[in-house]
């Protein structure tokens, strides 16, 4: 009886052992034959996992001209534990580096990981790659990884296009998709459209022999993943107009901004001095960036969106429009002017007096606009000077002044439109029209960017509305739509009939007998504009000009600022005139004016 029970227990235990053993056999078969992941792990010493970097999206201008493209380049990677270098000096000669650089780079790779690959020498050209790859089998542990570098067919628009550089710790913390050795847009459009243009990385598994030579894809590439190319960006910029504007601004400090009033697309955005965007590409990027950073002319500053200036006389039309809308003046209102004997604000020259709003704009009469501004602040319908200034301040915001447009223009500056709260704080609540009279002629605390000034020209040309200035025209090949607020029509709340009056006065600036830009009248079409001379406490005044053309249906609105150069009609106006001519007619028909601008601008050191 007891023997029978013993046999039964033995059979049960044997069955349990067989079942457990069977489970282990099945599991081992699955892991070693069916599931390849453990096999891949065990073969890490003969397999190489190579990141497949996608081609970054390219950038085109409004006419389909290529502005930024990709060129093949290579990173030399190293796995320190596998690295074997017999003749270090020969290896350094092969890579065109010195011994000290070799030691520094190898030590950095060892600190990162002895077992994982990291970049040893980045951005090797395709020419050097062809020479190095023939001899790299002599140096186990080193291998190449394909990358791309940005290239610029025309050395223009550096501030707009931006640059690409290696990610830092902050970049990797903000977005875990980035790993050490990846590249990211650092400024300009490259930064704003980074997620659009970067694409998606892939992975390729390669078999490598003991001599560090690749023998082909593992399992015919069934475990590889393909990279996804980034989307292209199509700009509203006209590359030819941008290049010409940069040419006219050579040896000058300042900026030019041109906008399509019908869409808000930026046609040209120029900051001078500028630099060749190819300087911030490849292995020389760091050295060149430091040189640009320490350049006393500060070429890295984008003055078109970051420079702020008192708008001077170019601001007078805005005060006239607000005064007309509120009934503070009408088109027949006249104020007298005693020229340089006027008080409390002098006029720069003598002219017919008294005069109404249209000849006042043509002659840029300071006393007229002082009286106009005072009429706004003392208008009974606005309920006192402080309430009137609040209303004035809001209208300035409606004109796109004193705030950012928040489109695809990185690092845009808001400028400054002083508010009632500002003056209440500065003057402890005790101020009046006389206190803030400098606002009447675009001086004092008012600061605008050239971008805002160009947009102001677009508003007047459109007779009361604008579309937020933006750089991109479309994204990708499927005509992806831009964010809704890029194309939203922004109204100023000023009646179009008042804009027509101001437009007519700006036409006289080019067409009238006393117009300050009559010397730059264009035969093929009518243009309207306004000169400005902004006071500069640090030297000669700034030359300003804003304009739009053609008069009846504007296709371009433009603002030009030339720092420390005097009157607006001297330098800024002819630059704007030539650029409008080129954009609308496709050619320059006044080469003598171009030659004068290029050859006669005074040396900045002598100013």
C-alpha positions as CSV (number, residue, x, y, z in Angstrom):
1,X,0.0,0.0,0.0
2,X,2.7,2.4,1.0
3,X,4.8,1.4,-2.1
4,X,1.8,2.3,-4.3
5,X,1.5,5.8,-2.8
6,X,5.2,6.3,-3.2
7,X,5.0,5.4,-6.9
8,X,2.1,7.8,-7.4
9,X,4.0,10.7,-5.7
10,X,7.1,9.9,-7.8
11,X,5.0,10.0,-11.0
12,X,3.5,13.4,-10.0
13,X,6.9,14.9,-9.2
14,X,8.3,13.5,-12.5
15,X,5.4,15.0,-14.4
16,X,5.9,18.4,-12.8
17,X,9.6,18.3,-13.6
18,X,8.8,17.4,-17.2
19,X,6.2,20.2,-17.5
20,X,8.7,22.8,-16.1
21,X,11.4,21.5,-18.3
22,X,9.2,21.7,-21.3
23,X,8.3,25.3,-20.5
24,X,12.0,26.2,-20.3
25,X,12.7,24.4,-23.6
26,X,9.9,26.2,-25.4
27,X,10.9,29.6,-23.9
28,X,14.5,29.1,-25.0
29,X,13.4,28.1,-28.5
30,X,11.4,31.3,-28.7
31,X,14.2,33.5,-27.4
32,X,17.0,32.0,-29.5
33,X,15.2,31.1,-32.7
34,X,12.0,33.1,-33.1
35,X,12.7,36.3,-31.1
36,X,15.9,38.0,-32.4
37,X,16.2,40.7,-29.8
38,X,18.5,38.7,-27.5
39,X,20.5,37.5,-30.4
40,X,21.0,41.1,-31.5
41,X,22.1,42.0,-28.0
42,X,24.6,39.2,-27.8
43,X,26.1,40.2,-31.1
44,X,26.7,43.8,-30.3
45,X,30.3,43.3,-30.7
46,X,29.8,42.4,-34.5
47,X,26.8,44.6,-35.2
48,X,26.8,48.4,-35.6
49,X,23.7,50.5,-35.0
50,X,23.9,53.5,-37.2
51,X,21.5,56.4,-36.8
52,X,20.0,57.5,-40.2
53,X,19.7,61.2,-40.1
54,X,16.9,62.7,-42.3
55,X,17.5,65.4,-44.8
56,X,16.4,68.7,-43.4
57,X,13.7,70.5,-45.2
58,X,15.0,73.1,-47.8
59,X,13.9,76.7,-48.1
60,X,12.7,78.5,-51.2
61,X,11.8,82.1,-52.0
62,X,8.4,83.2,-53.4
63,X,9.5,82.5,-57.0
64,X,10.7,78.9,-56.2
65,X,14.4,79.9,-56.1
66,X,16.4,77.7,-53.7
67,X,17.8,79.6,-50.8
68,X,18.9,76.8,-48.4
69,X,19.7,73.2,-49.3
70,X,21.6,70.2,-47.9
71,X,25.1,69.0,-48.8
72,X,26.5,65.6,-47.8
73,X,28.9,65.6,-44.8
74,X,30.2,63.0,-42.4
75,X,30.8,62.6,-38.7
76,X,33.7,60.3,-37.6
77,X,32.5,58.3,-34.6
78,X,34.5,56.3,-32.1
79,X,33.9,53.4,-29.7
80,X,36.8,54.0,-27.2
81,X,37.0,50.4,-26.0
82,X,37.4,49.1,-29.5
83,X,39.8,51.8,-30.7
84,X,43.3,50.7,-31.7
85,X,45.7,53.3,-33.0
86,X,49.2,52.3,-33.9
87,X,50.7,55.5,-35.3
88,X,48.9,58.4,-33.6
89,X,50.8,61.0,-35.6
90,X,49.8,59.4,-38.9
91,X,46.2,59.3,-37.7
92,X,46.3,63.0,-36.9
93,X,47.7,63.8,-40.3
94,X,44.9,61.8,-41.9
95,X,42.3,63.8,-40.1
96,X,44.1,67.1,-40.3
97,X,44.2,67.7,-36.5
98,X,47.0,68.1,-34.0
99,X,48.0,65.7,-31.3
100,X,46.5,67.9,-28.5
101,X,43.2,68.0,-30.3
102,X,43.3,64.2,-30.7
103,X,43.9,63.7,-27.0
104,X,41.1,66.2,-26.0
105,X,38.6,64.6,-28.4
106,X,39.4,61.0,-27.4
107,X,39.2,61.8,-23.7
108,X,35.8,63.4,-24.2
109,X,34.6,60.3,-25.9
110,X,35.9,58.1,-23.1
111,X,34.1,60.2,-20.5
112,X,30.9,59.9,-22.5
113,X,31.1,56.1,-22.7
114,X,33.8,53.5,-23.3
115,X,31.3,51.1,-24.9
116,X,29.0,53.4,-26.9
117,X,29.9,55.4,-30.0
118,X,30.2,59.2,-29.9
119,X,31.3,61.9,-32.3
120,X,35.1,62.2,-32.5
121,X,35.3,64.7,-35.5
122,X,32.2,66.3,-36.9
123,X,31.1,67.6,-40.3
124,X,33.9,66.2,-42.5
125,X,33.4,67.3,-46.1
126,X,32.6,64.7,-48.8
127,X,36.1,65.4,-50.3
128,X,37.9,64.6,-47.1
129,X,35.6,61.6,-46.5
130,X,36.7,60.0,-49.7
131,X,40.4,60.3,-48.7
132,X,39.9,59.1,-45.1
133,X,37.6,56.1,-45.7
134,X,40.3,54.4,-47.8
135,X,42.6,54.2,-44.8
136,X,40.1,53.9,-41.9
137,X,40.3,50.1,-41.8
138,X,43.7,50.6,-40.1
139,X,42.0,52.1,-37.1
140,X,39.5,49.8,-35.5
141,X,36.8,51.4,-33.4
142,X,36.4,54.4,-35.7
143,X,33.6,54.6,-38.3
144,X,31.7,57.2,-40.3
145,X,28.1,58.3,-40.0
146,X,26.5,60.3,-42.8
147,X,25.1,63.8,-42.1
148,X,24.2,66.9,-44.0
149,X,25.3,70.5,-43.9
150,X,23.3,73.6,-44.8
151,X,24.4,75.4,-47.9
152,X,23.4,78.8,-49.2
153,X,23.6,79.5,-53.0
154,X,23.4,83.2,-52.4
155,X,25.2,84.7,-49.3
156,X,22.1,86.6,-48.3
157,X,19.4,86.8,-45.6
158,X,21.5,85.4,-42.8
159,X,19.4,87.0,-40.1
160,X,16.2,85.6,-41.6
161,X,17.3,82.1,-42.4
162,X,19.2,81.5,-39.2
163,X,21.7,78.7,-38.6
164,X,21.9,75.1,-37.4
165,X,24.2,73.9,-34.6
166,X,24.7,70.9,-32.3
167,X,22.2,70.4,-29.4
168,X,23.2,71.3,-25.9
169,X,21.9,70.1,-22.6
170,X,19.1,72.6,-22.5
171,X,17.9,71.4,-25.9
172,X,17.9,67.8,-24.8
173,X,16.1,68.6,-21.6
174,X,13.3,70.5,-23.4
175,X,12.8,67.7,-26.0
176,X,14.0,64.2,-25.3
177,X,13.9,63.4,-29.0
178,X,17.3,65.0,-29.3
179,X,20.4,63.0,-28.4
180,X,24.1,64.1,-28.1
181,X,25.4,64.8,-31.5
182,X,22.1,65.8,-33.0
183,X,21.6,69.2,-34.7
184,X,18.9,71.8,-34.1
185,X,17.9,75.2,-35.5
186,X,19.6,77.9,-33.4
187,X,18.1,81.1,-34.8
188,X,15.9,82.6,-37.5
189,X,13.6,80.4,-39.6
190,X,15.7,77.3,-38.7
191,X,14.7,77.8,-35.1
192,X,11.1,78.7,-35.6
193,X,10.3,75.9,-38.1
194,X,12.6,73.3,-36.4
195,X,9.9,70.7,-35.8
196,X,8.7,71.1,-39.4
197,X,12.0,70.9,-41.1
198,X,13.9,68.4,-38.9
199,X,12.2,65.2,-40.1
200,X,12.4,61.9,-38.2
201,X,15.5,59.8,-37.6
202,X,15.8,56.2,-38.8
203,X,18.1,53.3,-37.7
204,X,20.3,50.9,-39.8
205,X,22.0,47.8,-38.4
206,X,25.3,46.9,-40.1
207,X,27.5,43.8,-39.8
208,X,31.2,44.7,-39.2
209,X,34.2,42.4,-39.4
210,X,37.2,42.3,-37.1
211,X,39.0,44.8,-39.3
212,X,36.3,47.5,-38.7
213,X,34.9,47.0,-42.3
214,X,31.2,47.0,-42.9
215,X,30.0,43.7,-44.5
216,X,26.4,44.7,-45.2
217,X,23.0,45.1,-43.6
218,X,22.0,42.7,-40.9
219,X,19.3,40.2,-42.1
220,X,19.0,42.2,-45.3
221,X,17.8,45.3,-43.4
222,X,14.5,43.8,-42.1
223,X,15.2,45.5,-38.7
224,X,16.2,48.9,-40.3
225,X,13.9,51.9,-40.1
226,X,14.0,54.6,-42.7
227,X,14.4,58.3,-41.9
228,X,11.6,60.7,-42.9
229,X,12.7,63.9,-44.7
230,X,11.7,67.2,-43.2
231,X,9.1,69.5,-44.9
232,X,10.2,72.3,-47.1
233,X,9.4,75.9,-46.3
234,X,8.4,78.4,-49.0
235,X,8.9,82.1,-48.2
236,X,7.2,85.2,-49.3
237,X,10.7,86.7,-49.7
238,X,12.0,87.8,-53.1
239,X,15.6,86.6,-53.1
240,X,16.6,89.0,-55.9
241,X,15.1,92.0,-54.0
242,X,16.7,90.9,-50.8
243,X,20.1,90.6,-52.5
244,X,19.8,94.0,-54.1
245,X,18.7,95.7,-50.8
246,X,21.8,94.2,-49.1
247,X,23.9,95.6,-51.9
248,X,22.5,99.1,-51.5
249,X,23.1,98.9,-47.7
250,X,26.8,98.0,-48.0
251,X,28.9,100.2,-45.6
252,X,25.8,101.5,-44.0
253,X,24.3,100.7,-40.6
254,X,20.5,100.3,-40.6
255,X,17.8,98.1,-42.1
256,X,15.2,97.7,-44.9
257,X,11.9,95.9,-44.6
258,X,9.6,95.4,-47.6
259,X,6.1,93.8,-47.2
260,X,3.4,92.7,-49.6
261,X,0.4,94.7,-48.4
262,X,-2.1,92.3,-49.9
263,X,-0.9,89.3,-47.8
264,X,1.5,90.5,-45.1
265,X,4.3,88.4,-46.6
266,X,7.7,89.9,-46.1
267,X,9.5,90.5,-49.4
268,X,12.8,91.6,-48.0
269,X,14.2,91.9,-44.4
270,X,17.6,93.4,-44.4
271,X,19.9,94.3,-41.5
272,X,23.2,96.0,-42.1
273,X,26.0,95.2,-41.5
274,X,25.2,91.5,-42.3
275,X,27.3,88.4,-42.8
276,X,27.5,85.4,-45.1
277,X,25.3,82.6,-43.7
278,X,27.9,80.0,-45.0
279,X,30.2,81.2,-42.2
280,X,28.1,79.5,-39.6
281,X,28.3,76.1,-41.3
282,X,30.6,73.2,-40.6
283,X,33.7,72.8,-38.4
284,X,34.5,76.6,-38.6
285,X,31.1,77.6,-37.2
286,X,32.3,78.1,-33.6
287,X,35.4,80.2,-34.6
288,X,33.4,82.3,-37.0
289,X,30.6,82.9,-34.6
290,X,33.0,84.2,-31.9
291,X,34.5,86.6,-34.5
292,X,31.1,87.9,-35.5
293,X,30.1,88.2,-31.8
294,X,33.1,90.4,-31.0
295,X,32.9,92.5,-34.2
296,X,32.5,96.1,-33.1
297,X,29.9,96.6,-35.9
298,X,27.7,94.0,-34.3
299,X,26.6,92.1,-37.5
300,X,24.7,89.5,-35.5
301,X,22.1,92.1,-34.4
302,X,19.0,92.0,-36.5
303,X,18.2,95.7,-36.7
304,X,15.1,95.2,-38.8
305,X,13.2,93.5,-36.0
306,X,15.4,94.3,-33.0
307,X,16.5,97.9,-33.6
308,X,14.1,100.6,-32.2
309,X,14.1,104.2,-33.4
310,X,12.1,107.3,-32.9
311,X,10.0,107.4,-36.1
312,X,10.1,111.2,-36.4
313,X,8.0,112.7,-39.2
314,X,7.0,109.3,-40.5
315,X,4.7,109.1,-37.5
316,X,2.8,112.3,-38.2
317,X,0.3,110.6,-40.5
318,X,-0.9,108.4,-37.6
319,X,-1.7,111.4,-35.4
320,X,-3.5,113.0,-38.3
321,X,-5.6,109.9,-38.9
322,X,-6.6,109.7,-35.2
323,X,-7.4,113.4,-35.1
324,X,-9.6,113.1,-38.2
325,X,-11.4,110.0,-36.9
326,X,-12.2,111.7,-33.6
327,X,-13.3,114.9,-35.2
328,X,-10.5,116.8,-33.4
329,X,-9.7,118.3,-36.9
330,X,-11.1,118.0,-40.3
331,X,-9.6,118.2,-43.8
332,X,-10.0,121.9,-43.9
333,X,-8.6,122.7,-40.4
334,X,-5.7,125.1,-40.7
335,X,-2.9,125.9,-38.3
336,X,-0.3,128.6,-38.7
337,X,3.5,128.1,-38.7
338,X,6.3,130.7,-38.1
339,X,9.0,128.4,-39.2
340,X,12.0,128.3,-36.9
341,X,10.4,130.9,-34.7
342,X,7.4,128.6,-33.9
343,X,6.8,127.6,-30.3
344,X,6.7,125.3,-28.4
345,X,7.9,123.1,-31.3
346,X,9.9,124.7,-34.1
347,X,9.6,123.9,-37.8
348,X,12.6,122.9,-39.8
349,X,11.9,125.3,-42.7
350,X,9.7,128.1,-43.9
351,X,6.7,127.3,-46.1
352,X,3.2,128.5,-46.9
353,X,1.0,129.3,-43.8
354,X,-1.6,128.6,-42.5
355,X,-2.0,125.2,-43.9
356,X,-4.3,122.2,-43.8
357,X,-3.5,118.5,-43.2
358,X,-2.5,117.6,-46.8
359,X,0.1,120.3,-47.4
360,X,1.2,119.8,-43.7
361,X,2.2,116.2,-44.5
362,X,3.8,117.2,-47.8
363,X,5.8,120.0,-46.0
364,X,6.3,117.9,-42.8
365,X,5.2,120.9,-40.7
366,X,6.0,120.3,-37.0
367,X,3.7,123.1,-35.5
368,X,0.7,121.8,-37.5
369,X,1.1,118.3,-35.9
370,X,1.7,119.7,-32.5
371,X,-1.6,121.5,-32.7
372,X,-3.2,118.4,-34.2
373,X,-2.0,116.3,-31.3
374,X,-3.1,118.9,-28.7
375,X,-6.6,118.9,-30.4
376,X,-6.9,115.2,-29.7
377,X,-6.0,115.5,-26.0
378,X,-8.3,118.5,-25.5
379,X,-11.2,117.1,-27.5
380,X,-14.3,117.2,-25.2
381,X,-15.7,114.1,-26.6
382,X,-12.8,112.1,-25.3
383,X,-13.5,113.2,-21.7
384,X,-10.3,114.8,-20.6
385,X,-6.6,114.6,-21.5
386,X,-5.9,111.4,-19.6
387,X,-8.8,109.5,-21.1
388,X,-7.9,111.0,-24.5
389,X,-4.3,109.6,-24.2
390,X,-5.8,106.2,-23.3
391,X,-7.8,106.3,-26.5
392,X,-4.7,107.5,-28.5
393,X,-2.7,104.6,-27.0
394,X,-5.2,102.0,-28.0
395,X,-5.3,103.3,-31.6
396,X,-1.5,103.0,-31.7
397,X,-1.9,99.3,-30.7
398,X,-4.6,99.0,-33.5
399,X,-1.9,100.2,-35.9
400,X,0.4,97.3,-34.9
401,X,2.7,99.6,-32.8
402,X,4.0,98.9,-29.4
403,X,3.6,95.1,-29.5
404,X,4.9,92.1,-31.4
405,X,3.1,90.6,-34.3
406,X,3.8,87.0,-32.9
407,X,4.2,85.3,-36.3
408,X,7.2,83.4,-37.5
409,X,9.7,86.2,-36.8
410,X,11.9,85.0,-33.9
411,X,13.2,87.6,-31.3
412,X,11.0,90.4,-32.6
413,X,11.0,93.5,-30.4
414,X,7.8,95.2,-29.3
415,X,9.0,98.8,-29.6
416,X,7.4,101.3,-27.2
417,X,4.2,103.4,-27.2
418,X,4.0,105.3,-23.9
419,X,0.7,104.9,-22.0
420,X,-1.2,107.0,-19.5
421,X,0.1,104.8,-16.7
422,X,3.7,105.5,-17.7
423,X,3.2,109.3,-17.6
424,X,1.2,109.1,-14.3
425,X,4.1,107.3,-12.8
426,X,6.8,109.6,-14.2
427,X,5.0,112.8,-13.5
428,X,3.0,111.6,-10.4
429,X,-0.2,112.2,-12.2
430,X,0.5,115.8,-13.1
431,X,1.0,116.1,-16.8
432,X,-0.8,117.6,-19.9
433,X,-0.5,118.0,-23.6
434,X,2.5,120.3,-23.3
435,X,4.3,117.7,-21.1
436,X,4.0,115.0,-23.8
437,X,4.2,117.3,-26.9
438,X,7.1,115.3,-28.4
439,X,4.6,112.5,-29.2
440,X,3.1,114.8,-31.8
441,X,6.1,114.5,-34.1
442,X,7.2,111.0,-33.4
443,X,9.9,111.7,-30.8
444,X,10.1,111.3,-27.0
445,X,9.4,107.9,-25.7
446,X,8.0,106.5,-29.0
447,X,10.2,103.7,-30.4
448,X,9.3,101.7,-33.5
449,X,11.1,98.9,-35.3
450,X,11.7,99.1,-39.1
451,X,9.3,96.2,-39.4
452,X,6.5,98.2,-37.7
453,X,7.3,101.2,-39.9
454,X,7.0,99.1,-43.1
455,X,3.7,97.7,-41.8
456,X,2.5,101.2,-41.1
457,X,3.1,102.0,-44.8
458,X,1.1,98.9,-45.7
459,X,-1.8,100.0,-43.6
460,X,-1.9,103.4,-45.2
461,X,-1.6,101.8,-48.7
462,X,-4.5,99.5,-47.8
463,X,-6.6,102.4,-46.4
464,X,-7.0,101.0,-42.9
465,X,-6.1,97.4,-42.5
466,X,-3.1,95.0,-42.5
467,X,-2.2,91.3,-42.3
468,X,0.4,90.4,-39.7
469,X,3.9,90.4,-41.3
470,X,5.2,86.9,-41.7
471,X,8.0,85.1,-43.5
472,X,6.6,81.8,-44.7
473,X,4.2,81.6,-47.6
474,X,3.4,77.9,-47.3
475,X,4.8,74.8,-45.6
476,X,5.5,71.5,-47.3
477,X,4.4,70.2,-50.7
478,X,0.8,69.7,-49.8
479,X,0.3,73.4,-49.3
480,X,-0.1,73.1,-45.6
481,X,-1.9,76.1,-44.2
482,X,-0.2,78.7,-42.0
483,X,-1.5,79.4,-38.5
484,X,-4.8,81.3,-38.7
485,X,-3.6,84.5,-37.1
486,X,-0.9,84.9,-39.8
487,X,-3.6,85.6,-42.4
488,X,-6.2,87.4,-40.2
489,X,-7.2,90.8,-41.4
490,X,-6.5,93.4,-38.8
491,X,-8.6,96.6,-38.8
492,X,-7.5,100.0,-37.4
493,X,-11.0,101.3,-36.9
494,X,-10.2,104.5,-39.0
495,X,-12.5,105.4,-41.9
496,X,-11.0,104.7,-45.3
497,X,-11.8,108.2,-46.5
498,X,-9.3,109.7,-44.0
499,X,-6.7,107.3,-45.3
500,X,-7.3,108.5,-48.8
501,X,-6.6,112.0,-47.7
502,X,-3.3,111.0,-46.1
503,X,-2.4,108.8,-49.2
504,X,-2.9,111.8,-51.4
505,X,-0.6,113.9,-49.2
506,X,2.0,111.1,-49.3
507,X,1.7,111.1,-53.1
508,X,2.7,114.7,-53.1
509,X,5.9,113.8,-51.3
510,X,7.0,112.2,-54.7
511,X,4.9,114.2,-57.1
512,X,4.5,117.6,-55.5
513,X,6.7,120.6,-56.4
514,X,7.8,120.8,-52.7
515,X,7.8,117.1,-52.0
516,X,10.8,115.9,-50.0
517,X,11.3,112.9,-52.3
518,X,10.5,114.5,-55.6
519,X,14.0,113.8,-56.9
520,X,13.3,110.1,-56.6
521,X,10.0,110.0,-58.5
522,X,9.6,106.8,-60.6
523,X,8.4,107.2,-64.1
524,X,6.7,103.9,-64.6
525,X,4.3,104.1,-61.7
526,X,3.2,106.4,-58.9
527,X,4.6,105.9,-55.4
528,X,3.6,107.5,-52.1
529,X,5.9,108.1,-49.2
530,X,7.1,110.1,-46.2
531,X,10.6,111.1,-45.2
532,X,11.7,111.3,-41.6
533,X,14.7,112.5,-39.7
534,X,14.9,110.9,-36.2
535,X,16.9,112.7,-33.5
536,X,19.8,110.7,-32.3
537,X,21.5,111.8,-29.0
538,X,24.6,109.8,-29.8
539,X,25.5,111.3,-33.1
540,X,24.1,112.4,-36.4
541,X,20.3,112.0,-36.9
542,X,18.9,108.8,-38.5
543,X,17.6,108.9,-42.0
544,X,14.1,107.3,-42.3
545,X,11.7,106.8,-45.2
546,X,8.5,104.8,-45.6
547,X,6.6,104.3,-48.9
548,X,4.2,102.1,-50.9
549,X,3.6,101.5,-54.6
550,X,1.8,101.5,-56.9
551,X,-0.4,104.2,-55.5
552,X,-3.8,102.8,-56.4
553,X,-3.2,99.1,-55.6
554,X,0.0,98.7,-53.6
555,X,2.1,95.6,-54.2
556,X,5.0,96.7,-52.0
557,X,5.3,98.7,-48.7
558,X,8.8,99.6,-47.6
559,X,10.6,101.2,-44.7
560,X,14.3,102.2,-44.7
561,X,16.4,103.3,-41.8
562,X,20.0,104.5,-42.3
563,X,21.6,105.3,-39.0
564,X,23.7,108.4,-38.4
565,X,23.2,109.8,-41.9
566,X,21.1,112.9,-41.6
567,X,17.9,113.7,-43.5
568,X,15.5,111.0,-44.7
569,X,15.6,112.3,-48.3
570,X,19.4,112.0,-48.5
571,X,19.9,108.2,-48.2
572,X,16.8,106.3,-47.1
573,X,14.4,107.7,-49.8
574,X,16.6,106.7,-52.8
575,X,17.2,103.2,-51.4
576,X,13.4,102.7,-51.1
577,X,12.8,104.2,-54.5
578,X,15.3,101.9,-56.3
579,X,14.0,98.8,-54.5
580,X,10.3,99.6,-55.4
581,X,11.4,100.1,-59.0
582,X,13.2,96.7,-59.1
583,X,10.3,94.8,-57.5
584,X,7.6,96.3,-59.7
585,X,9.4,96.7,-63.1
586,X,12.0,93.9,-62.7
587,X,14.9,96.2,-63.6
588,X,16.8,99.3,-62.5
589,X,16.5,102.2,-64.9
590,X,18.4,104.7,-62.9
591,X,21.9,103.3,-62.6
592,X,23.4,106.7,-61.8
593,X,21.3,106.8,-58.5
594,X,22.5,103.3,-57.6
595,X,26.1,104.3,-58.3
596,X,25.8,107.3,-56.1
597,X,24.5,105.3,-53.2
598,X,27.3,102.7,-53.5
599,X,30.2,105.1,-53.9
600,X,29.4,108.3,-51.9
601,X,28.2,107.2,-48.5
602,X,30.5,108.7,-45.9
603,X,32.9,106.4,-44.0
604,X,31.1,105.4,-40.7
605,X,34.3,106.2,-38.8
606,X,34.2,109.8,-40.0
607,X,30.5,110.4,-39.2
